[in-house]
Amino acid sequence: MTGPGDVPPEILHRLRPVCLGLPETYEEPAWVGTRWRIRKRTFAHVLTADPDHQAAYARAATSDQPICVLTFRSPGDEIAGLIASGHPFFKPGWGADVVGMVLDDGVDWEEVAELLTESYCVLAPKRLAALVDRPIDLE
């Protein structure tokens, strides 16, 4: 990592194929970290939250050490379940449909792929969301 918010390359390597594999998505640098968008809507944002630089993320994830976090969108009926399950999920202090996830050694990358696909479908136009293969339990 070279600066505040930079994401370890191995994490970007895991996230990119999922995010860029969805219709009409693109990647760009965010104000800090990296984000993936459909049209002008951000469906995934990853950064390394440092309590000295991204205090809101660190507080929400209850960490006083730098941690890699992913934020994504979730349908209203799933948010409470994710947050109630505790670590690695947390509720950032913004966006009614935004959920945060700490990306640590115990991350389930299949679950991340499902959550990112669902996040895309929350924000994508219906025509594009209909093109996405989603796991049966997420439809």
VENPE-V43218 format. One record per residue. RES is the residue in three letters. NEAR is the number of other ideal C-beta (glycine too) atoms within 12 Angstrom. D_FIRST is the distance of its C-alpha to the first C-alpha in whole Angstrom. Layout:
# VENPE-V43218
{{RES & NEAR & D_FIRST} {RES & NEAR & D_FIRST}}
This chain:
# VENPE-V43218
{{MET & 18 & 0} {THR & 9 & 4} {GLY & 15 & 6} {PRO & 21 & 8} {GLY & 29 & 8} {ASP & 24 & 5} {VAL & 34 & 6} {PRO & 24 & 6} {PRO & 16 & 8} {GLU & 16 & 11} {ILE & 31 & 12} {LEU & 28 & 12} {HIS & 16 & 14} {ARG & 26 & 16} {LEU & 39 & 17} {ARG & 24 & 17} {PRO & 18 & 21} {VAL & 32 & 22} {CYS & 36 & 21} {LEU & 24 & 22} {GLY & 19 & 25} {LEU & 34 & 27} {PRO & 23 & 29} {GLU & 23 & 29} {THR & 34 & 25} {TYR & 21 & 22} {GLU & 26 & 18} {GLU & 17 & 17} {PRO & 19 & 14} {ALA & 21 & 16} {TRP & 15 & 16} {VAL & 25 & 12} {GLY & 35 & 11} {THR & 33 & 13} {ARG & 32 & 17} {TRP & 38 & 19} {ARG & 26 & 23} {ILE & 33 & 27} {ARG & 18 & 28} {LYS & 14 & 27} {ARG & 26 & 26} {THR & 34 & 23} {PHE & 43 & 23} {ALA & 48 & 20} {HIS & 41 & 17} {VAL & 44 & 13} {LEU & 40 & 11} {THR & 36 & 9} {ALA & 38 & 12} {ASP & 27 & 12} {PRO & 21 & 16} {ASP & 14 & 16} {HIS & 19 & 15} {GLN & 32 & 15} {ALA & 18 & 18} {ALA & 24 & 20} {TYR & 38 & 18} {ALA & 29 & 18} {ARG & 20 & 21} {ALA & 27 & 22} {ALA & 37 & 20} {THR & 21 & 22} {SER & 25 & 19} {ASP & 13 & 18} {GLN & 16 & 15} {PRO & 28 & 11} {ILE & 34 & 12} {CYS & 39 & 11} {VAL & 43 & 14} {LEU & 48 & 16} {THR & 42 & 19} {PHE & 42 & 22} {ARG & 35 & 26} {SER & 36 & 29} {PRO & 25 & 32} {GLY & 17 & 34} {ASP & 12 & 36} {GLU & 24 & 33} {ILE & 27 & 31} {ALA & 16 & 33} {GLY & 16 & 33} {LEU & 30 & 29} {ILE & 23 & 29} {ALA & 13 & 32} {SER & 17 & 30} {GLY & 14 & 27} {HIS & 20 & 24} {PRO & 27 & 22} {PHE & 34 & 23} {PHE & 30 & 24} {LYS & 28 & 26} {PRO & 32 & 24} {GLY & 16 & 26} {TRP & 14 & 26} {GLY & 24 & 28} {ALA & 15 & 31} {ASP & 28 & 29} {VAL & 33 & 26} {VAL & 40 & 24} {GLY & 42 & 21} {MET & 42 & 20} {VAL & 33 & 17} {LEU & 38 & 15} {ASP & 22 & 16} {ASP & 13 & 17} {GLY & 12 & 20} {VAL & 26 & 20} {ASP & 17 & 23} {TRP & 21 & 21} {GLU & 13 & 25} {GLU & 25 & 25} {VAL & 31 & 22} {ALA & 29 & 24} {GLU & 27 & 27} {LEU & 40 & 25} {LEU & 44 & 24} {THR & 38 & 27} {GLU & 36 & 29} {SER & 45 & 27} {TYR & 40 & 27} {CYS & 35 & 31} {VAL & 35 & 31} {LEU & 32 & 30} {ALA & 30 & 31} {PRO & 18 & 35} {LYS & 13 & 37} {ARG & 13 & 38} {LEU & 20 & 34} {ALA & 28 & 34} {ALA & 14 & 37} {LEU & 19 & 36} {VAL & 31 & 33} {ASP & 18 & 34} {ARG & 23 & 33} {PRO & 15 & 34} {ILE & 7 & 37} {ASP & 9 & 37} {LEU & 23 & 34} {GLU & 14 & 37}}
